[in-house]
Amino acid sequence: MESSQSLKILLDMLREELTDKLGPTLGRSSNSGATVDEIVSNALEALRANLLDKFELVVKADYEAQAALVANMRAQLLDLEQRLAALEQQQAN
């Protein structure tokens, strides 16, 4: 899934940036032996899980099938509207 890969890349970049910025600060505090990378990784994993839980994901093939169905229904509706207009025109004459 492309968006999942993009999210992973973004989170990896964020992890590196946070590690660089927070490393000296977290290194001085007592953090129960956890490394900066572990702390950042755990926080980012929780953030990722929270973000993905908010989305209703569907299989791409299912989405494309529904999109094709909607396009077909719109075409049918347009055809019916044109036929109705022609019948109304005939009846008016």
Secondary structure, DSSP 8 states (H G I E B T S, - for coil): -HHHHHHHHHHHHHHHHHHHHHHHHHHHS--TT--HHHHHHHHHHHHHHHHHHTS----HHHHHHHHHHHHHHHHHHHHHHHHHHHHHHHHH-
